[in-house]
Amino acid sequence: MPSTVWLVAALLGHGALGVEAVNRLHGLGIRRSWVDALTAACGAAMIGLPVVAAWQLLSAGSLGAALETYGWVAIAALVLIAVSRGLLRWDPHRDSSANRPTSVETLDLAAALGEAATGPPLVRAASRLPGNQLLRVAVEHRVIGLERLPAAWQDLRIAHLTDLHMSGRLGIDYFHALVKRVNAWEPDFVFLTGDLVEHTPQLEWVAPVFGALRPRVAGHFILGNHDEKVDCPALRRQLVAAGLVDAGTTPVRYGPPYEGLVICGDERPWFPTVASPPRGIATLTVCLAHTPDRFGSAVAAGIDLVLAGHCHGGQVCFPLVGPLLCPSRHGVRYAAGTFRRGRTVMHVGRGTGSLFPLRYGCPPELSLITLRTEQSVATA
């Protein structure tokens, strides 16, 4: 009979394999019904296999050759996953300077809004669990240096909101509070990077919430995979009616005073059509991408700044282990933070909303980004 240590290691490895499979499955962009079915199958395997192993041990006193072989595979996988997670601390693409916010303030919306911050009683009860950061929004000010940023655009201000998941689980007052904080900062641009509306009734929130944004220049948006749950054409129309520009279908090249600034969107793999960039030389290109998996294509295209979300920072992060769940083909590598490859910089937000009412070690994030020339950041 295997030792207790071996069984525990095999069980942990089995769980790690299941989590890694689910993470990558949710980054593939396949049909939602297939994702749900395959996720359920992974869940059944994660629960069912240990039950079969326990029954085998109790009835026969051994696992049998097949289960024992799988156990060794699971242990090997656990070691490999642990090592790869550890190496992410030294990811050469992680931008160490931009990953340290210049300041962080906490919006305690539970205290500010009371019961209006949440919807159903179950969500309200979950939000009150000890340590749950669901309603404690981290307003993170950060400076990002860009190689091609014109000196005349020094200190350009960008507010980045992503993954609001307006579903009724968080009350509309929660989102009004976010917009109020964004407007108080007086950003030049506001960028929304998908997963905005989860359920059809919340389409009625689009106008009062997003229509209240007051960027100095403009606001742009793209859609994400969860936006497919509602009428996407209607959602796009309502966002445009609220004063925002659809970067997913309408890339924009600005004139003076931002001559040559291009704002474009990449909604792949869920919305496969990519609008052609506007003609003319781009002084600086900003791409809104729902998933950080688009980083490679952005680098190849010479994009200067990519803003993404989708991963929620992992939603729950454990000390030493870090994030567990991250719907990406790269696992947890791009769960959150700022990354740089060549001249291309990508910031991945943790999300300003939440569908799942638990956040531990991973508070919601409202990013207030100041753009500066790379040289000025390097010498600061």
Secondary structure, DSSP 8 states (H G I E B T S, - for coil): ---HHHHHHHHHHHHHHHHHHHHHHTTS---HHHHHHHHHHHHHHHHHHHHHHHHHHHHHSS--HHHHHHHHHHHHHHHHHHHHHHHGGG-TTB-TTTTS-SEEEEEEHHHHHGGGGB-SHHHHHHHTSTT--TTEEEEEEEEEEETT--GGGTTEEEEEE----BSSSB-HHHHHHHHHHHHHH--SEEEEES--B-SGGGGGGHHHHHTT---SSEEEEE--GGGGGS-HHHHHHHHHHTT-EETTT--EE--TTSTTEEEEEE-TTTS-------SS--SEEEEEESSGGGHHHHHHTT-SEEEE-SSGGGSBEETTTEE----STTTTTTSSEEEEETTEEEEE---SS-SSS--BS---EEEEEEEEEHHHHHT-
